[in-house]
Amino acid sequence: MRRAAFPILALLLCFTPTAPAQDDSPAVLRREIDRMAERISELEARLERSQTRIDDLLAENRRLRADLKDGAKGGGGSDSESDEDTDADEVGGASELPLDPFACADSMRASLERSWDAAFAGVDVTDDQQSRRYLREVRSWAGKARRDHRGDFEWRVRVLAARHEGRRTVATVQAIDADGNELGGPVEIEATGSAARTVLQSAPDAELVISGNASVDIDVDARAGDSVEDVGPYLRTTLEFTATEARYG
């Protein structure tokens, strides 16, 4: 009879309960998935609000630029100056554009417009002879303009939004002066290296000092026509800004 005790003991050990494993039940996993989905929804809503604000700012910038061009064509008397003062009051916190083309994106575009006006003011591209001559000369102007508007910049900015576009990091920023007044309108820049990490991690409306390099691409296209959105007839200009460093300051 004593020999039968060993099989019975082995049988009892087989039914001995083991310590409970970590709780990875479907219910726990479902709660974690729901929590992550809620967080993603919050981030998407925040991004949508930022994009809406950016679109509004860009539309306002285009409207102000159009008003400025209309005022310049109107003769620029005392009434025009009064209108400009009123526009500045409506914008609130806007500062006059610096002449330095590397001070902000709108300063660079204004510099290109001044350069074009100095070379081609009064040209009539509807006249075939003037148009052919213009197309020859504007190519030379474009080469010089590219060289004159290639260099380094350092801006104080508010970061309005930042996102990944494939392998690129793109940020929408608003340049400001030392007093916090806006310089022109918002602009999209590319950020690389440590600058990319800083803008992506920054809080909404965070103020940073960014530095990098600026350039302009000018394409002379005889099919482009005379677009009021560009510097001059038959031109397609693209301002390019790449931030390589960014810091809080």
DAGI-V647916 format. One record per helix or strand of 2 or more residues. SS is the DSSP state (a for helix, b for strand). FROM is the first residue (numbers start at 1). TO is the last residue. If there is no record, write none. Layout:
SS	FROM	TO
SS	FROM	TO
This chain:
a	4	14
a	26	73
a	78	91
b	94	95
a	105	120
a	128	148
b	151	165
b	168	176
b	182	183
b	187	191
a	193	201
b	206	220
b	235	248
